Amino acid sequence: MEAESDLAGVERGLRRLVPAAVPPGLGERTLERAAEAARGAMLRPWMRLAAAACSVLIVVVLALDPVLGRHEDARMAAILDGRPTGSSHAEDAAVLAEAVGGIGEAEEALRTARLETMIAASSRRELGRRAIAARDRLKGWLEHETTEDPE
């Protein structure tokens, strides 16, 4: 009840006030400032081009991801099953180099890929030898263990 009477008093007080006149040209100035703000918010032409290129790139990556995922799944399944894979890293490098630079670049990339493959294989074999040697040295270092070598 008391709040209603307070509201009624506020409304009576507001009715007694005379509204101020709208200054001339206020509407035009407001619209000009709004148009200026809209022009400032728009992207520049080079930014639009960059945004379009990035969006195309994102769409291409999103489209290729499932295809590459299936290819990688098939390769991993073949590797885990012991089957030979369809392509080697050297062939992949050659195809990529040919697509990017031409035939001469592909031959150089193929040689480089073969060399990298041989280095990686050699490194893996050496790492395996070191691991086996370290395991052999550790055998028998606890009191309750015996070495595997019958000496």
N, C-alpha and C positions, 0 to 999 in steps of 0.2 A: 504494500500500500504506500509506504513512505517513498519507495523508489519510483513508483508511478507518478506521485506528486512532484518529485524532483525532476523527472523527465518532462512533465508538463510545464514546469517553470522554465526549464532550459529551452524548450520549444517556443514559449512565449517570448523569451529574451531574444532568440534568433529571429523571430518574425519582426521585431522592432528594428533590427539592423537593416540598413539600406545597402543593397549590393553595389559594389563599385563598378564603374563602367569599364568595359574591355578597351585597353589602349588600341589605337588604330594601328594596323599592320602586325598585330601579335600573331595572327593565324599564319600569315605569309612567312614571318621569321621562324616560326616553329617548324613549318614544312621545309624551309630551306635548310635548317640545321639537321632535320631528320634525313633529308636527301644527302647532305654532306657526310653524315655518319654512315649512311648506307654505302656511299662511294668508297669511304675509307675501309669499310669492312670487306669489300669485294677483293678477290684475289687478283693479283697482277697477271697479265697474259703469260709470262714465263712461269709463274707459279702454277697456273692452271695446267700448262703443258707438263710440268714436272709431276703434278698430282695425277694427271691422266696416265703418264708413263708408269708411275709407281703402282697405280691401281691395276694396270694391265700386267705388270710384273707379278703382283700378288695373285692375280687370277691364274696366271700361267703356273706359278709355283703350286698353288692349291690344286690345279688340275693335274699336274705331273706327280704330285706326292703319292697318290694311290698307285699309280702305274709303277713308279720307282720302288714303292714298298713291296708290291707283288713280285717284282723282279728280284729284289734283295731277299725276300722270303724264299723264293725258289732257289736262289744261289746258296743260301744258308742251309736249306734242306738237302741240297745236293752235296754240300761239303760235309754235313753231319752224317749223311748216309754213305759217304765214301765214294760217291759217283763223281766223275769229272764234270766240272762246270762248263757251261756253254762258251764262255769267253774268259780270257785272262786279263790281267791288269795291263799287259803290254798291248793287247788288241784294243782295250778301252782307250788307252793313251793314244794309240795311233788314230783311232776314229775321231777322238776329240781334237787332236792336232790337225788332222786333215780338214775337219769342219772349220777350225779357226784359221789355220794359216795356209793350207794348200798341201800338195803332195810332198814337196821337199821337206817341209816341216814335219810331215807325218813320219818320214823315214828316220829323221833325227830323233823324234819323240819315241819311235819304236826302239831304237838303239838305247836311248836313255832308260826307257821302261825295262828293257831286258837287263840292263846293268843294275838297276835298282832292285829288280826281282832277285838277281843272283846275290847281291849284297845282303838283302833281307833273309834269304834262305841260309846263307853262310852264317849270318849273325844268329839266327835261330838255332842252328846246329851247335855253334860254339856256346851259346847260352845253355843249351841242354847238357853239353859236356861238363860245363862248370857246375851246374846244379847236381849232376850225378857225382862228380868229384867231391863236392862239399858234403853231400849226404854220406858218402863213404868215409870221409874224415870224421864225421860226427858219430858214426856207429861206435858203440862201446864207451862213450865218454861218461855215462852214468855207471854207478857201481853194479847195478843189477842187470845191465845189458852186456851182451857179448857181441863181438864182431861177427860178421857173416863169414869171414875168411877163416877156414880151419887151419890155423898155423901151429 
